[in-house]
Amino acid sequence: MNHNTPVPPLSPRPLRHLSDVQRRVLTTAQLRSHGVLPAETTEQCRPGGPWQQLLPGVYLLHPGPPTGEERLHAVLLYAARQTVSPAVPVQPGAGGPHRAAYADAMITGLAALTLHGFTCAPPLLSLERVDVLVPRLRRLRSTGCARIVRTAELPAPEQVTGVPVAPVPRALADAVAELTDAGAVRRLLTEAVRGGHCEPAAVVRELTRAKLLARPHVVDAVDSLLAEGRAIAEERLYRMVREYGLPDPVWNVDLRLPGGPHLGGLDAYWPEQAVAVELDTRAPRQDEDALWSEYARKREHLERLGITVVHVTPRKLRDAAEQQAAVIRTALMAAGDRDPAAHVVVLPR
């Protein structure tokens, strides 16, 4: 075949080769690959016709209201950078082509939280708009049921029921950016931590990045979130000591030198072995460096007095409790090989 040889027309692919949602929601390019010309699409979408246009270049192939799933896929098809030939059938929920079909686009905000299983997030059909996250330089505008949210750097999406969804911390930040109801913000942040979706630090990091901590109702909700997160971390620490057979420490104490200065508070302390555990529940806010310096100074001071300090995070207690218990057990067993610690006064905190 030379450059003068006519190129054969694309053979139409029957719609039955597509999944259910892809038979119902298609782009102009996908319809053309199935033999449907633009003029026929326009005719089918006439008032009272069997099809309807949901978004620019995206069509619903039935006359009734779209389902929640159809709206999600319509928004993704509208926002995605097309990298897959429209003649290739896309199977949501399967590996391979569907990931690229929605390249550079993922559901975020309240719709994403609903997909992640948040009980306090509204049902998909009750949302007037579905937020979709795209790179900052994409030339798109919000329209219809699609609200474009831009970012300098896309996070790695999570696949939920075949749909690319922003991770919980990012979805939370995008949802909170649109909410003025303090109660709704507090409920979402609380469920994120209490429901085990993510750690408080990850949430605060995204809220800080989105410059949302200047809003008083968000700051109040974050304070409640951090208190909730600390309570959960403390419960994990209690459970770890109990489940892995560590000796009982004294809990939540302050240390002082006899007649001297305050040495700092500790979450758990074994006086006979001079081993301490401190929970790191810092959140990444503007004073993070100063707070970390305070942690480091306290730890260095205690270790100069012969006290071993084990620093643990809520994430490590959640994901690697057995490993953390082994670290503490090793420190307790090694106490006999160390020089005796300085005498300190242990007071309830």
Helices and strands as residue ranges (DSSP letters): G 15-17, H 20-24, E 25-27, H 28-33, H 38-44, E 52-55, E 58-60, H 68-79, H 97-101, E 106-108, H 109-115, G 124-126, E 130-135, E 146-151, E 158-160, E 163-165, H 168-176, H 182-194, H 200-209, H 216-243, E 250-256, E 262-270, E 275-279, H 288-304, E 308-312, H 314-319, H 321-333, G 334-337, E 345-348
